[in-house]
């Protein structure tokens, strides 16, 4: 990420801005572009105008997407931009998008904890259940890592997601101990 002063009152982050037009049909093309833009962590400034804090990786991704848009019969321009006025609004929107992602992770952590509680109530203390829950936790960790990598401006929701993941790890460790004890008794 490149932080610069632009001489204006609103110095801050440099942005990559993709302005594009995709053919109306088939609609799956538009949906595919939208998914890729969201997957990069970019935000929409308005319809068909997406912004991402400047980075080499972001530029590569947006250049590739620009090429894909051209191959599907659309058009796209990729700009590097300083914000003269309104930078705080764009940064807030970017952080809000990350906070939404972090909140989704917290929600999925709550689902994970409910699943472990369900295992306790049903007295399912098997290695198969432990393995399944361990895989779910790995998915949550990987998802968090992707969001954290996109979180270049320091969204406030990161701590809550880290805390929720820590709780999941703790509860899974406790469940694993119970599985080991139960499985040891049955052998």
N, C-alpha and C positions, 0 to 999 in steps of 0.2 A: 504494500500500500504506500502511496506517495502522499505525504502531507505537504502542502505548500501554502505560502502566503500569496495572495493575488493582488495585493495592494488595495483591495476594497475593504469595506467594513465587515465582510462575511468570510474571511479567510478560513480555509479548512481543508477538507478532503477533496482530492481530485477524483472525478467520476468517469467511468466508461459509460457512454450512453449509446444504446442501440435503438435506432429508429427504423422500423420495418413495416412492410406491407406483404401480407400473405394472401394467396388466392382464396376467394370465399369458399370454393368447393375443391376438394372434399374438406369437410370441417375437421377431420382428423389431423390435417396439416396444422391448422391453427392451434388445436389442442396440444399437438406435439411440441410446437414452439413454446407455448405457454408453460408446459411441464418442464422443458429444459431451462427456461429462464428462471422459474421458481426453484428448480433443483440447484441452480448456481447460487441462489440466494439474492438474486436481483429483485428490485422493486419496480413497480410500474409508476411512472410519473404521470402518465395518461395512457389512453389506448395506444398500443403499438409503440410505446416509448418506455424502454426499461433502462434502469441505472444500477450500476454496481461500483463499489469503491475500486479505484484503479489498483490493479496488481498484474503481474506478468501472467499468472494462471488465469485470472479473470479475462484478460485480453485474449489469451489463446482460446478459451472457451467461447467467447463471444465472436471471435473471428471464424471459428469453426461453424458456429450457428449461423452467422451471416452467410457463409458459403452454402450451407444446407438450404437456407431460405431462397437463395438465388437458384439453386438446383431444382427447387420445387416450383419455380416460376414466379417467385416473389422478388422483392427488392429490399435492400437493407443498407444502412450506413452506420458505421461505428465511429463515434467521436470520443475524444478525451476532453473533459471539460472541468473548468473551475466554476464554482457557483458564485455569482456576483451578489445576489440577494436571495435569501431563503434557504441557505445551507442548513441551518438548524432544523428546519421543517423536513428536509430530505433525510438528514441524519436520524431524526426522530422516527420517521417512517421506516427507515432501514432497521433501526433498533426494535421498533414495534413488531416488525416481521420476524426478527429473531426471537423476541419475547413470546410471540405466538407459538413458534416452534418449540421453545423451551417448555411452555405450558403444556403442549401436547405430550412431551416427554414425561412431565410430572404426572399427567393423567394416565399415561400408559404404565408408569411406575405404580400408581394406585391400583390399576388393574392387575399388575404383577403381584402385588402384595395380597390382593383379594384371592388370587389363584392359589397362592401358598396357604392362605388361611383355609381355603376350601380343601386343600390336601390334608391339613391337620384335622378338620372336622370329619372328613371321610376316612381318616387314618390310613392314607396312602403314603406309606413311607418306603418307597422302592427306588432302586437305582434308575429305573426307567423314568419315573416321575422327576427325579432329581436331574437327570440328563436333559429332559424336556425344559424344565425351568431354567437350567443353566444356559441352554441355547437361547431362551427368551431374554435372559439378562445380557448375553453377548450382543444380541440384536439391539437392545436398548443402549448399551455402551457405544456400539458402532454408530447408531443414529446420533447420539449426543456428540460424538467426535466430529461428525459431519457438520452439525449445526455450529459447534464451537469453532471449527475451522472457518466457517463463513462469518462468524461474529467478530469482525475486525474492528468494530467501533465500540465494543464493550456493552452489550445489552444487559439490562439489570436482571433478567430472568435466569441467568446462568447459575447463580448460587443456589436457587431453589431446585433447579434440575440436578445439580451436583449433590445436594442434600438428599433428594429423593432417590437418586441412584445409590448413594451410600447406604440408605435405609434398605433398599432392595438387596444389596450385597450382604448386609448384616443378617437380614431375615433368611436369605438363602443359605448362608453359612450355618445358621441355627438349624434350619431344616435339614441340611446335609448331615449335621451331627446326629440328629434324630434318625435319619435314614441309616447311618452307619450303625447306630445302636440297635435299631430294629432288625436290620439285615444280619448283624452279628449274632443276634439271639436266635434267628431262624436257621442258622447253619449248624 
